[in-house]
Amino acid sequence: KSSAASDVYKRQVHSMMLQTVDDVLYLFPDWMKKPASFTRLRAKGGFLVSASYDGAQVTELKIQAGKAPVCKIRNPWPDREVEVTANGRTVPVTIYRDYCAFSVRENEVYHVVCK
């Protein structure tokens, strides 16, 4: 029983820190205003996401691509531009109303920062 309870707790915490809705990744969507971080949480599309939050905003974001050809994230820095890099090169980002998107290659690691 404790293993099942532990799994439920882990899933609840996971969903407070990372959610995928309509193929868009949401970071810390239900987290309180306290610092937190996670490493390599699995998201829909096979993405492995690592992020840090200082209680007010995302301070670090790294995404390892899975099978999906495009990564979509809700902009963790509203009203600010996002820059994505991989292996020292800048990756083009398309900005939509509620999220941004960029093409990815399987297993490549992408660093997402606020400009």
Secondary structure by P-SEA (a helix, b strand, c coil): caaaaaaaaaaaaaaacccccccbbbcccccccccccccccccccbbbbbbccccccccbbbbbbccccbbbbccccccbbbbbbcccbbbbbbbcccbbbbbbcccbbbbbbcc
